[in-house]
Every structure is written in C-alpha cells, then in structure tokens.
Amino acid sequence: MKKIGMVVAMQSEVESFLSARDLSVKHTKNGGFDIISFNIGKNQIICVQSGVGEIYAAAATQMLISVYGVDAVINFGVCGSLIDDIVVGEVVLVEGVIHYDFDTSAIDDCEVGRYMQYPELTLRPDEGLINLVVGLFPAITKVTCASADKFVADESKKDYLNRKFGTAVCEMESAGVLLTCINANVPCLIVKAVSDGKGGAEEFKEMVRHASEQYVDLIYRLSAII
C-alpha cells in the first residue's frame, strides 16, 4: 500500500471527485485544513482542501509530506485556457509549470519566472507519473502551465502569458505544490480541467463544477495503480 496525497484548492473540486464514487471516507482537520481520507484499490488517499493560491497550496503539500509521509502528490483542479485550441471541459496533463510572477531580476539578472537554483525556467512534474497517465489516456493533451497568485480574466493578459512563456493554461496553485515536492524529492503529478477561456470570470463561475467532473475517471484510475 502507498500513501497518495492530493491537493485540491476548492470545495467544488473536491465534491466533484468524491461524489463520483461510493467511497468510505473519513473527515478530519489538521492545521486548519480539511482532510479527507479513503482508499482506492490498494492505496490510501489523503486529500487536503488547501484553499486558493500558491501559499495555501504549498503549506498543504508540505503537511502531506511531513505529517502524513505521502509517497506521491497529485494536484488536480480547474484552470483557464490561454489558447483557442484548448476548450472548456478539456482535461490536460501538465508537463511543465512556470511561476510567472516570481521575479528577482533586479538583483541577480535571472530571467523572470526562474528560480536561480534550478537550471531552467520550467519546473517539471515527475516523468514516471506523467508516463503512467499517457499510458492510460494516450490522447491527453500535455501543456505547460502559467501559475501565480492571480485569477487571469483579461484576454490581453492571457495572450501575453502565451506569447511570453509558451504556456497554454493558467491557474493559482501548481507552482506552490510542485516546488514543495521538488524540494522534498517527492514525485508530483498535475492534472487540470479547463473551466474558462475567453469568457473569463463569468465563464468560470458557470463552468467550474462541470469542468471539475471531467478529470474524475483519470484520477481514480491513476490512483489505483501508482
């Protein structure tokens, strides 16, 4: 049996996942976070509703690692699309994350978004877990994700992120989750479903629950075989 940690930002994202299967779940609290524990196949799942944003997500991830000793972390939830080819409801596999509002360039000439201790701008989730997903869902779209503490509703900002960084989606937690996992040498996987495109905030409000339902089968199947 392995312990799989899950970091999910919003209650609607958690509910979409839990309501899709008949699970025996245990609800607890730890450090202000809601913790939901259950089993999928041979594995124990510890899911934390982190709250929105990089800091909450990083704190929740570190708790899963330090307190629960998880063997891997999966971050799933919704994201915004930056390009027309990726549409609302589509599930994407994140193969790279750019923390685009991290900027120390004034003091070290490091390019915007890059942490000096890492050799490239793009932070990489675990290749082995990515390959597992591709094996289960060969047609899944792989993307690079722009991540920061900002909900991007403005179309011009979305265009900028795509042009500047080559990113296809954006959201507010994956950099915090992934950096924490890399620092602790714990495998991390990030799967997102698109909740909004050019419709911005209003489209997000309308579609967030529908989008959240789209990745459920992938997460269940993956969690059973890690």
N, C-alpha and C positions, 0 to 999 in steps of 0.2 A: 504493500500500500504506500502511495505517495501522498504528500500534502500539497494541494494546489491552491495557491492564493489567487483571489480575484479582486480586482479593484474596479469599482463601478461608481461613477460620480453621483447619479441622480436616482431618486426613488423610482421614477417611472421606468428607468432602465433595469433596475433590479426586479421590479414587479413583472415586467415582460418576460424575464428569464425564468423566474420561479413559477409563474402561473402556467407555463407551457408543459410542465411535467408534474406528476403526482409524487412529490418528494416529502420525506420526513425531515423537517428542518428544526434547528434549534436556534433561537434568537437570544443573543447576549449583547452586552455593551462592554467596550474597553476603550479607555481614554477618550470618551465622548463619541466614539464611532459605533455605529450599529454593525454587529457581526452576525452573519447567518452561516451556520454550519450544516452540511449534509454530505451524503455520499453519492458519487456517480461511478458505477462499475466498482472497480477495486480501490478507487481513490477517494480520499477525504478532501472535501472542498471547504475552504474558509473564505467567504465572500464578505468584503467590507464595503459599505456605502461611504465613500470618502467625503462627499461634498464636491462642489465645483472648484476647479483651479489647481494650479501646479503645487502649491504648498500643501494643501489638504491631501492631494494625491500622493505626494512624496512621503508625508507623515504616515498615511495609511499603509503604504508599501513597506516602509521601514518597520512598522509594527508587525506586519505579516511575517517579515523576515526574522526580526529579533525576538518576538514574543511567541509566535506560532511555529517558527522553524520551517517555513514552506520550502518545497523543493523547486518550485517554479511559480511565476506570477503571470496571470493573464489580465490585461486591461481591455475591457470591451465597453462599448457605448456608442454614442452618436457623434457625427462630425458634419462639418459643412463642406460642400464641394466647391472647388476653385475653378473647375473646368467643365465645359458643356458635356464632355464625353462621360462623365460620372454623374449619374442621375439619382434623384431622391429614391430611397429604398434599396439602393445597391450596397452590398456588403464588400468591403475592401480589406485587404491584408496589408498592414503597414510594414514595409521592409526598411524604412528609414525615417528618422524624426529630426527636424531642425527646430531648435529652441530660438525662434527668430527675434525675440526681444531681448535676448542676452547680449550685452554689448560692453566690452571692456576696451574697445579700440582706442580710446583716448589715452590710455596708459601703456598699452602693450602692442599696438598695431595689429592685433589679432582680428581677423575678419568677423563681422557681425554674425552672431549665432554660434560661433565656435568656442568651445572651452579649450584653453591652452594645453591642458594635459591630454587631450585627445587628438589623434593625428589627422582627423578630417572633420569637416563641418557637420556631416550627417552622422547621427548616433544610430547604431544598428541593433535591432532586437535579435534574439537568438536564432541562428541559422537552422539549427536542428528542428526547432519548433515550427519555423516557417515551412520547412520541407514537409513536416507532418501535415500541415494544413493543405499544402499544394497536392499532396498525395490523396487527401480526402476530397478536395474540391479543385481539380486541375484548372478549371476555367476562372477561378477567382482573380480579380484584378489586384495587382500589387502596386502600392503607391508609396510616395514619400509624403510625410505629414508635417505641416507647419503647426507648431504648438507654442502657446503663450497664454498669459492671463488676460485674454481679451476675446469677447464674442465678436467675430467679424461679420458685420451685417452689410457693410458698404461694398458695393460692387467694385469700385476702383481699388480698394484695399485688397480684395480678393485677387484682382488682376495683378496687382503689384507682387503679392506673395508668390503667385505662379511664375511670373517673369523673373523675379529676383532669385528665387531659390529652387525653381523647378518642382515645387510642391503641387500636389493635386487635391489635397483635402486639408482642413484646418480644424483644430479643437483646442482644449484647455487643460489637459491632464497628462498626455503621453510623455512629455519631456520629463516631468517630475517622477513618473513611475519608472521610466527607462533608465534615467540617470541613477536613481536609487538602486535599481537592480544591477546595473553595471558596476557600481561602486562596491556592492556586496557579492559580486560574482554569482548572482542568481539568474537563471535563464528567464527571459521575459518575452512575451508574445503580445501583440497589439492587434485587435480586430475591431473595425468600426463599421457602422451603417450610416449612410448619408441621410440626414434629416432636413437639410436645406441647401439650396443653391442660390440662384439669383433672387429668390423670394425673401432671403434674409430672415430677420427675426420673426415676421409673421408666419412665414412658411415653417419655420422651426416649431413654433407653438402648435401649429396644426398637425405636423407630421411626426413629432418626436416619438410618440408611442408606436405608431406604425413602423417607423424605422427601427426602433428597438427590437421589434418582434422578428426582424429579418435574420439576425445572426444567431438566433437561439439554437437551431439544429447544429450549426457548426461548432458552437461552444460545447454543447452536450457531447457530441461525438468525439471531439478532441479530448475533452476532459477524461473520457473513459479509457483512452489509450496512451496517454503521456507516460 
